[in-house]
Amino acid sequence: MTNNEIEKRLEILEAEVALLKSKTEKTGNVGKPWYKQIPKFGGNPAYEEATRLGREYRESQKDFEDD
């Protein structure tokens, strides 16, 4: 690979990095850990029902473990 080819690839990569940085800054996720960027499901009736049923099931299994 020639120096000119390397310089062109480097310019392209720098432009792509700048674009990604600008997108990140626009969303306001700068410095936030990935797990805090995941949207929450609260307020979704189906999710709330699944959570409730899962909790009930786990609690019902505790009764069997005690025996």
Summary of the structure (lengths in Angstrom):
residues: 67
radius of gyration: 24.4
end to end distance: 71.7
largest distance: 75.2
contacts: 106
relative contact order: 0.05
helix: 75%
strand: 0%
